[in-house]
């Protein structure tokens, strides 16, 4: 995919008025997340890592966002959403049950766990999960489609878009505190916001983004 914000690096804002000290600490901790589990066991970690790779395929042009590790930290720190569906178990249990059920479905259909399947077979299982067509005792009554929407999609995408690498892709400047934004109307941008490249004007956008801070 083309780079929509060429030359833009949100981390250039690290020591500017755009970010305050609490923001710097939070982002530094996020960037330092080791790509290893604290909450999930070895088998769950393999399945989660493969699942993340199918939900958010990442470009080879940069270091990948450690999505599985960020989801794992949410579980390890018991960072709940403040709500849950009545037909769903608690967050950590839902993830453990869902990963085990996904592996069980993979073994039943393909004689190997989810992480060992080719991408096409993985995607077929995930589409069946999304449609609520996976079932069995491993799910323990937890609806597969609700697990997909409230845990898989929610937690994986939230983890991905919490990372500065993904912010660069969408031109996001990070938390608005303390600087905030002034030009709030349509198609207006503040000087410290990224410039989206128009076709044929990539060099112009790159030059402008290299000055954003």
C-alpha positions, 0 to 999 in steps of 0.5 A: 500500500502507498505511504499516505503520510510519507516522512511522518514520524509521530515520535518526533513529537516526543520532546515537543509541546505536543506531548507532556511527561505522562504521555512520554512515559506511557509511550516509552513503556509501550515501545519497550514491551517485550515480544513474549508472554506474561499471562498466556501459556506457550500454546495459547501464545502460539495461537494468539500470535497466529491469530493476530497475524491474520487479523492485522497483517503487517507490512514488511517495510518496518518492524512489526507492532508486538500485537500479541504482547500488547494483548497479553499485557492487557490480560496480565494487568487485568485491564478490563473494559468496564463492561462485558456482554452478559453471555460472555465470561470475564475477559481473561477466561474468555480469551483462554477459552476462545484460544483453546476452542480455536485450536480444537476446531483446527485439530478437528478439521485439519489435524493440527493446531491453528498456528500450523495451518496455512493462511487460507485455512486459518481465515476460513476458521476465523470467518466461521467464528465471526459468523457464529458457526463454530461450536462444541464443548470447548466453547463452554457456551460462549458464543463464537461470534460474540467472542470474535467481536468483543474480544478478538477484533476489539482487543487486537485492533485496540492493541495495534492502534495503541502503537506509534508505528500504526499512528504513522500509518494514519497520520495520528499525532498521539494524545492531544494533551497538552497542546490540543487542536485548534482547527477543528473544521473539515479539511483543516489541519494544525501545523503540528498535524501530519500532511496526507499525500495527494497523488503526484504530491508525495515529495511535497507531503514528505517535506512538510511531514519532516517538519512536523513536531 
